[in-house]
């Protein structure tokens, strides 16, 4: 069966599917038709380019939100790439969510419109829930920009019924 997929660089994709990172930050608003929907998470081919220096990858609060064992996983970087690793449900899309994983924007919400300073765009905080990390990732899957379709093998379908 076909499912929508979103590619996210490591280590963020792993943290999302593990239920640690509950916000995905994007420069574009999550389309309303995906709010409330379960979407597969694809670990992109490359790690976040800042990974070599943990001080730039995580804030102090974010690093502190990780268990010691997850800090070890993040430090060693032995996570799958170019793979569908799990799934999550998108439950909201806001600007300036109070959560530790939300990037902040300069400006204010006026009704349903974000008003920002000239030359600045908002960072949209996609609120995530009900994460699933597959025990066995689906390897060698080439990602794409935006949302894309993937025909999930039948053995994984039952994992999405949570």
C-alpha positions in Angstrom: 0.0 0.0 0.0 1.3 3.5 -0.8 2.1 5.9 2.0 3.4 9.4 2.2 7.0 9.8 3.2 9.1 12.7 4.4 12.9 12.7 4.3 14.7 14.0 7.4 18.5 14.0 7.9 20.1 11.9 10.6 20.2 12.2 13.6 16.9 14.0 13.5 15.0 11.2 11.8 16.1 8.7 14.5 15.2 11.1 17.3 11.8 11.6 15.7 11.0 7.9 15.3 12.4 7.2 18.8 9.8 9.6 20.3 12.5 12.0 21.6 12.2 14.9 19.1 8.5 15.9 18.9 9.0 18.9 16.6 10.2 18.9 13.0 11.3 22.4 11.9 10.7 23.5 8.3 10.8 26.8 6.3 7.4 25.8 4.8 4.1 25.1 6.5 2.9 21.5 6.7 0.0 21.1 4.2 -3.3 20.9 6.1 -4.2 17.6 4.4 -1.3 15.9 6.3 -2.3 17.2 9.8 -3.7 14.2 11.7 -2.1 11.7 9.2 0.6 9.1 9.8 3.7 9.6 7.5 6.7 7.4 7.0 10.1 8.9 8.0 13.0 8.4 5.6 16.5 8.9 6.9 18.3 10.9 4.3 21.5 9.9 2.6 23.6 12.4 4.6 23.8 13.4 8.2 23.1 17.0 9.3 26.3 18.7 8.2 26.8 20.1 11.7 27.1 16.6 13.2 30.9 16.7 13.4 30.6 19.3 16.2 27.9 18.3 18.7 28.1 21.8 20.3 26.5 23.2 17.1 24.0 20.3 16.5 22.1 20.4 19.8 21.2 23.1 22.3 22.1 22.4 25.9 18.4 21.8 26.7 18.1 19.4 23.7 21.3 17.4 24.7 20.0 17.3 28.3 16.7 15.8 27.0 18.6 12.8 25.7 19.2 9.7 27.9 22.9 8.9 28.4 22.5 5.9 26.1 21.0 8.1 23.3 23.9 10.6 23.8 26.3 7.7 23.0 24.3 6.8 19.9 24.3 10.4 18.7 28.1 10.8 19.4 29.0 7.7 17.4 26.6 8.3 14.5 26.0 4.6 13.7 22.5 5.1 12.3 21.0 4.0 9.0 20.9 6.5 6.1 19.0 6.2 2.8 16.4 4.1 4.7 12.8 4.3 5.8 13.2 3.9 9.6 9.7 4.5 11.0 6.6 6.6 11.1 5.0 9.5 13.0 1.7 11.4 13.0 1.6 15.1 12.3 -0.8 16.7 14.7 -0.2 20.5 14.3 1.9 23.1 12.5 2.7 26.3 14.4 5.3 29.0 14.8 7.2 29.4 18.0 6.1 26.3 19.7 7.3 26.3 23.3 9.0 22.9 23.0 12.7 22.3 23.4 13.0 21.1 19.8 11.3 24.0 18.2 13.3 26.6 16.3 12.0 30.1 17.0 11.0 32.8 14.5 11.1 36.6 14.9 7.6 37.9 14.6 4.1 37.2 15.8 1.0 35.3 14.8 -1.9 37.5 13.8 -4.9 35.2 13.4 -3.7 32.4 11.1 -0.9 34.6 9.5 2.6 34.9 10.8 3.8 38.5 10.6 7.6 38.8 10.5 10.3 41.4 9.9 11.2 42.2 6.3 13.7 39.7 4.8 12.8 37.1 7.4 10.6 34.0 7.0 9.1 32.0 9.8 10.3 28.6 10.8 7.3 26.3 11.0 7.2 23.8 13.9 5.5 20.6 12.8 4.2 19.0 16.0 4.7 15.2 16.0 3.0 12.3 17.9 2.7 8.5 18.0 6.2 7.7 16.8 7.2 4.3 15.6 10.8 3.2 15.1 11.1 0.1 12.9 13.2 -2.7 14.4 14.4 -3.4 10.9 14.8 -0.3 8.6 14.0 -0.5 4.9 17.4 0.1 3.5 18.6 1.5 0.1 15.7 3.8 -0.4 16.4 7.0 -2.3 14.8 10.1 -0.8 13.1 13.1 -2.4 12.3 16.6 -1.4 8.9 17.3 0.0 6.3 14.6 0.5 6.6 11.6 -1.7 4.9 8.1 -2.1 6.4 4.8 -1.2 4.8 1.3 -1.5 5.4 -0.1 1.9 6.0 -3.9 2.1 3.1 -5.8 3.6 5.1 -6.9 6.7 5.4 -3.3 7.8 1.7 -2.4 7.4 0.7 -4.0 10.8 3.3 -1.8 12.5 1.5 1.4 11.4 -1.8 0.4 13.1 -0.8 2.0 16.4 
